[in-house]
Amino acid sequence: MRERKSSYGFTLVEIAVVILIIGLLLTGITAARCLAKKSELNSVISDIVKFNVAISDFQEKYMDLPGDMTDAQSYWPESFNGNGNGKLSWNTEGLRMWQHLSLAGFINGSYTSSSRRDVAKKGINVPAAKLEPGEFSVYYRNPWGQGFYNYIYLGISNGSFPWNAIVSPSEAWSIDKKLDDGFVNRGSVMAASGSSLPAELPRCNIAADSTEYNLTVSENVCYMIFRFPS
């Protein structure tokens, strides 16, 4: 006679163990992602502190603003001079700033510049952020009516400048709170709604004239603005 093979299904205990293992794996993956994101956000803070120190040290050593320096080529022939007016245009002196700082040894990396107007190119003439796929650029302007100053911008490039959103309002608020006052449109650290946001997405702050971040929003709708050290 042929033996009949035994056929057993999974017991409830075995199913429970499998579900538990899957749950632990998913929890571990989520925790790892949270830690990675936290590390990226902390890197923004450390980069801004590093850039501010570099700018201040450059000014102390050369008595001039990096990017705006009128005799930069006498120190570094491959660089280009600024006009000395203290205002870094986003497509000329704002790009040269990174090259001046790197050539002077105040920041790591190697950056190009041009005698003509150009656009920001991540990793080439402006630094890439560890918060992917962001980049840093510089612009002399008056965001939120807070006065004309030179600012470092952090965002995703729109093809010429990093005005596309890179962080959620709560992430922007977290960075702002650690470096400044936690208000979206005042102080030395600010944020704004990214360009080209779909109409259905909410804004970075809770209302057009509000100082509060829209903390209920989880989508990336903000880019960030950091004022130069005074």
Secondary structure by P-SEA (a helix, b strand, c coil): cbbbbbbbcccaaaaaaaaaaaaaaaaaaaaaaaaaaaaaaaaaaaaaaaaaaaaaaaaaaccccccccccccccccccccccccccccccccccaaaaaaaaaccccbbbbbccccccccccccbbbbcccccbbbbbbcccccccccbbbbbccccccccccccccaaaaaaaaaacccccccccccccccccccccccccccccccccccccccccccbbbbbbccc
